[in-house]
Amino acid sequence: MTTPYSTTTTRADTPGTAPAPAAPARFLLLGDSHAGPVGRAAKAAGIPFSGGPIGAGRDFNADFFDLRGTDVTFRKPEADAYYRRFLDDLGIAGLGELAVPLVCTFGFSAHFVATTENWRIYRVRGGGFAPGFLESRLFGDLVRATVRDALAFYEHARGLGLRVLAVLPPQRVPGLSDPDVFMAAQDVVRRAVTALGVEAVDLRDRVTDASGRQRPELCEANDMIHGNLAFGRLILADLLARGL
């Protein structure tokens, strides 16, 4: 898991002067380790924000939070502690008080959804899927059920009137995951969140090669899953172009 962080002060103090005031955060970042490159890019660029990764991707698909009025409580104590710290940095007591956009990666660790063994029962003779299965209603229902509470989180945030942006994952498929399921599953989740009024930050046409996989220069070295700082900078640039 990437170390969480919150950066709401961007100007260094000059010796002999009064401390520089904290710059207001421009967004709250919540997610799994895929949020790490976004936070690192913002920190490197001096863009004030609050938040960062609060757990592993598998933690944010189902059964990971409870509603508490207009706020949420994360069921894992460590995740909730990070979340509370980020809210404190913003000077607010709950999600319903958030006055800046929410940038989130929940539900988009598609490699967990695409774990090959989980889809074995749906394969036909020869090892492949029946024609049209990955575009079928059944497949979509299965994926949405897998990430049901990520979708519920987005729905709650939108119900509070928040501007929410969901970041698609790096296009990297580890060996234990099925590439076709990975590609199809993230599309299901993207359609589901956009139907809720969430803005999907989808840079696939800018970060992939002809195979549809993440280009090497945007991959974290010695790592099978994550994007690197250069990838985070592209996401940050997209967020800034959207007015964050």
Legacy VTK file of the C-alpha trace (Angstrom):
# vtk DataFile Version 3.0
C-alpha trace
ASCII
DATASET POLYDATA
POINTS 244 float
0.000 0.000 0.000
1.276 3.479 -0.874
1.856 5.695 2.146
-1.046 8.149 2.526
-0.301 11.841 2.677
-2.053 15.181 2.644
-0.517 18.336 1.209
-2.455 21.515 1.854
0.502 23.881 2.218
2.625 24.551 -0.839
4.765 27.640 -0.194
8.010 27.394 1.737
8.603 29.980 4.439
11.287 32.575 3.752
13.757 33.118 6.635
12.917 36.241 8.591
9.313 36.427 7.431
6.022 35.301 8.921
5.020 31.718 8.042
3.272 31.471 4.698
-0.452 30.749 5.052
-1.684 27.332 4.053
-3.001 27.254 0.519
-6.541 25.881 0.333
-6.813 22.322 -0.943
-8.148 22.027 -4.464
-9.476 18.492 -4.104
-9.824 15.555 -1.746
-8.086 12.404 -2.983
-9.344 9.037 -1.719
-8.535 5.606 -3.022
-6.254 2.631 -3.138
-2.626 2.515 -4.217
-3.589 3.779 -7.688
-4.213 7.139 -6.026
-0.526 7.264 -5.089
0.887 8.570 -8.393
-1.804 11.264 -8.507
-0.893 12.471 -5.044
2.828 12.351 -5.748
2.330 14.347 -8.939
0.267 16.981 -7.139
2.812 17.223 -4.337
5.693 17.585 -6.821
3.809 20.285 -8.721
2.905 22.221 -5.581
-0.826 21.690 -6.108
-2.518 21.778 -2.688
-4.818 18.870 -1.943
-5.809 16.620 0.899
-5.816 12.838 0.890
-4.102 9.853 -0.640
-4.390 6.066 -0.596
-6.166 4.626 2.439
-5.979 0.898 1.666
-5.519 -1.802 -0.957
-7.748 -2.054 -4.021
-9.460 -5.240 -2.873
-10.640 -3.336 0.220
-12.856 -0.964 -1.752
-15.200 -3.125 -3.768
-17.771 -4.396 -1.258
-18.606 -4.090 2.432
-16.061 -1.374 3.186
-18.069 1.539 4.602
-21.173 2.472 6.562
-23.305 5.594 6.298
-23.209 7.991 9.215
-25.661 10.739 8.401
-24.150 12.663 5.510
-20.745 11.180 6.283
-19.276 7.685 5.931
-17.282 5.472 8.260
-14.753 3.084 6.748
-14.938 -0.329 8.369
-11.196 -0.855 8.500
-9.907 1.269 11.395
-6.699 2.230 9.599
-8.590 3.452 6.531
-11.009 5.440 8.661
-8.150 6.983 10.638
-6.501 8.223 7.429
-9.840 9.540 6.192
-10.450 11.439 9.445
-6.995 12.968 9.212
-7.687 14.165 5.693
-10.987 15.716 6.809
-9.175 17.440 9.667
-6.701 18.876 7.181
-9.654 20.365 5.309
-11.231 21.684 8.503
-14.413 19.669 8.069
-16.098 16.941 10.093
-17.606 14.817 7.346
-18.046 14.176 3.642
-21.224 16.225 3.525
-19.222 19.369 4.343
-16.753 18.901 1.477
-16.524 22.067 -0.627
-13.936 20.866 -3.168
-14.128 18.035 -5.724
-13.603 14.440 -4.667
-11.101 12.454 -6.753
-11.421 8.726 -6.170
-10.173 5.344 -7.407
-12.616 3.071 -5.532
-13.888 0.155 -7.621
-11.285 0.558 -10.347
-8.712 -2.024 -9.320
-9.874 -4.090 -12.251
-7.158 -6.713 -11.855
-8.898 -7.971 -8.705
-12.232 -8.224 -10.499
-10.491 -9.992 -13.388
-8.814 -12.718 -11.295
-8.745 -15.617 -13.748
-9.932 -18.284 -11.326
-13.095 -16.338 -10.541
-14.266 -16.611 -14.157
-13.431 -20.249 -14.836
-17.046 -21.375 -14.376
-18.155 -19.110 -17.225
-15.726 -20.528 -19.766
-16.832 -22.911 -22.477
-15.044 -25.854 -24.038
-11.651 -24.714 -25.328
-11.122 -22.293 -22.454
-12.612 -19.141 -23.909
-15.859 -17.325 -23.234
-18.993 -17.757 -25.298
-19.326 -15.093 -28.000
-20.814 -11.948 -26.529
-20.354 -12.989 -22.893
-18.133 -10.031 -21.979
-20.737 -7.654 -23.409
-23.684 -9.484 -21.868
-26.087 -8.365 -19.183
-24.931 -11.273 -17.034
-21.315 -10.142 -17.150
-22.275 -6.582 -16.346
-24.419 -7.707 -13.422
-21.569 -9.810 -12.046
-19.080 -6.952 -12.233
-21.461 -4.439 -10.690
-22.229 -6.891 -7.884
-18.506 -7.304 -7.244
-17.976 -3.541 -6.869
-21.404 -2.822 -5.412
-20.264 -0.741 -2.451
-17.838 1.298 -4.535
-20.853 2.238 -6.638
-22.861 2.900 -3.471
-20.101 5.205 -2.228
-20.155 7.188 -5.465
-23.948 7.358 -5.355
-23.850 8.671 -1.779
-21.254 11.301 -2.643
-23.258 12.454 -5.638
-26.386 12.527 -3.503
-24.598 15.017 -1.261
-24.129 17.269 -4.271
-20.387 16.672 -4.520
-18.441 16.880 -7.735
-16.847 13.450 -8.051
-14.151 12.302 -10.457
-13.236 8.607 -10.730
-9.816 7.718 -12.105
-9.475 4.629 -14.295
-6.543 2.356 -13.442
-3.245 1.914 -15.246
-3.727 -0.500 -18.128
-1.592 -3.215 -16.556
-2.765 -6.801 -16.155
-0.822 -9.069 -13.780
-0.396 -12.762 -14.517
-3.218 -13.920 -12.233
-5.788 -11.793 -14.060
-7.577 -12.323 -17.364
-6.779 -9.456 -19.773
-10.126 -9.639 -21.589
-12.069 -9.553 -18.337
-9.904 -6.686 -17.088
-10.676 -4.565 -20.144
-14.379 -5.377 -20.145
-14.841 -5.000 -16.385
-13.389 -1.504 -16.193
-15.760 -0.452 -18.955
-18.708 -1.789 -16.961
-17.600 0.168 -13.891
-16.931 3.301 -15.935
-20.437 3.197 -17.419
-21.940 2.584 -13.979
-20.234 5.563 -12.354
-20.927 7.945 -15.227
-24.605 6.977 -14.991
-24.433 8.330 -11.425
-23.076 11.663 -12.631
-19.449 10.890 -11.797
-16.795 12.186 -14.207
-14.576 9.365 -15.447
-10.903 10.300 -15.845
-10.121 7.944 -18.707
-6.712 8.428 -20.312
-6.500 5.082 -22.089
-6.116 6.622 -25.527
-3.128 8.620 -24.240
-1.266 6.046 -22.156
-1.515 2.777 -24.094
0.229 1.222 -27.076
-1.346 -0.670 -29.983
-2.017 -3.655 -27.717
-4.091 -1.570 -25.326
-1.550 -1.983 -22.521
0.169 0.794 -20.592
3.267 2.138 -22.317
6.494 1.195 -20.468
7.516 4.776 -19.741
4.308 5.204 -17.721
4.749 2.028 -15.639
6.239 1.808 -12.163
9.544 -0.034 -12.398
9.764 -3.562 -10.963
6.008 -3.573 -10.445
3.261 -5.434 -12.314
0.290 -3.221 -11.484
0.952 0.457 -10.872
1.547 3.547 -12.929
4.498 5.792 -12.182
4.925 9.489 -11.467
4.766 10.326 -15.189
1.385 8.600 -15.335
0.282 10.545 -12.274
1.303 13.793 -13.954
-0.922 13.008 -16.933
-3.858 12.383 -14.613
-3.112 15.579 -12.685
-2.955 17.558 -15.938
-6.361 16.175 -16.898
-7.784 17.128 -13.501
-6.407 20.657 -13.787
-7.806 20.974 -17.300
-11.217 20.156 -15.796
-10.878 23.119 -13.467
-9.670 21.507 -10.257
LINES 1 245
244 0 1 2 3 4 5 6 7 8 9 10 11 12 13 14 15 16 17 18 19 20 21 22 23 24 25 26 27 28 29 30 31 32 33 34 35 36 37 38 39 40 41 42 43 44 45 46 47 48 49 50 51 52 53 54 55 56 57 58 59 60 61 62 63 64 65 66 67 68 69 70 71 72 73 74 75 76 77 78 79 80 81 82 83 84 85 86 87 88 89 90 91 92 93 94 95 96 97 98 99 100 101 102 103 104 105 106 107 108 109 110 111 112 113 114 115 116 117 118 119 120 121 122 123 124 125 126 127 128 129 130 131 132 133 134 135 136 137 138 139 140 141 142 143 144 145 146 147 148 149 150 151 152 153 154 155 156 157 158 159 160 161 162 163 164 165 166 167 168 169 170 171 172 173 174 175 176 177 178 179 180 181 182 183 184 185 186 187 188 189 190 191 192 193 194 195 196 197 198 199 200 201 202 203 204 205 206 207 208 209 210 211 212 213 214 215 216 217 218 219 220 221 222 223 224 225 226 227 228 229 230 231 232 233 234 235 236 237 238 239 240 241 242 243
